[in-house]
Every structure is written in structure tokens, then in C-alpha cells.
Amino acid sequence: MSQLNLIPNLHQFGINQTLHRIYLDIKTKTSVLTPFNILRNEYDSRVLLAESIIVGDVPETYYFYDDLNIDSILDAN
């Protein structure tokens, strides 16, 4: 018995690009019959099927607020 799942993945890639990847998750159960035993295993794999970079327009301005705190803001008055 095998199980297949498609996994889309979007990741920010620069200020105007997005990296788009599509993975295939494969789960398989195998059995090997020997004269004295049956050996069973399960295997999980992830395979990259497609990858592309989606390019957008370059913005006229760009702001990065992750490191901004109240102490770093200047009073403009």
C-alpha cells in the first residue's frame, strides 16, 4: 500500500520574488517473504517535483519592521 501527497510550499525570496516549490510525499509499506520469516518495512520520502521563482514588481519603497521597537522610534515633533 502506498500513499502519495502533494505539498505546495511558498517562501519569500527577496523583496519582489516568491520561491514556489511542489513536493511529493511518498509513504510505502513493503513486505519480503523469506522461507523462515516475513520482513516488513515502511519508507517515507519527500521528492521535489517542481521549483519556480515568481517575480513581481519592484516596490518604490520598502519597510522592514521586524526589529522595530518603541525605543528606536524618533519623535518627529
Secondary structure, DSSP 8 states (H G I E B T S, - for coil): -EEEEEEEEEEE-SSSEEEEEEEEEEEEEEEEE-SS-EEEEEEEEEEEEEEEEEE----S-----TT--GGG-----
